[in-house]
Amino acid sequence: MWESLCLCAKRSRNKKFTVIALKSNRDLAFLNELFESGDFKPLLDVAYNFTEYNVRQAFLRLSEATNTGKIVIYK
């Protein structure tokens, strides 16, 4: 099943990131298995509470491209 999952390393503004491209819907089930087993976890950089100020801060951090993981806004 690994052959149908494409992981590509890219560079942008001296920042490395990974793009996951799925070739078919069956790959979604495979990724779900990885998440559920704990073998694949997203990296959380920062979480912001849902306020006007924090939303602006989150977008500012995203535009600076200095994050090392996901930027989350929660309610």
PyMOL commands that set and color helices and strands:
alter all, ss='L'
color gray80, all
select helices_A, chain A and resi 2-4+26-37+52-64
alter helices_A, ss='H'
color red, helices_A
select strands_A, chain A and resi 5-12+15-22+44-49+70-74
alter strands_A, ss='S'
color yellow, strands_A
deselect
rebuild
show_as cartoon
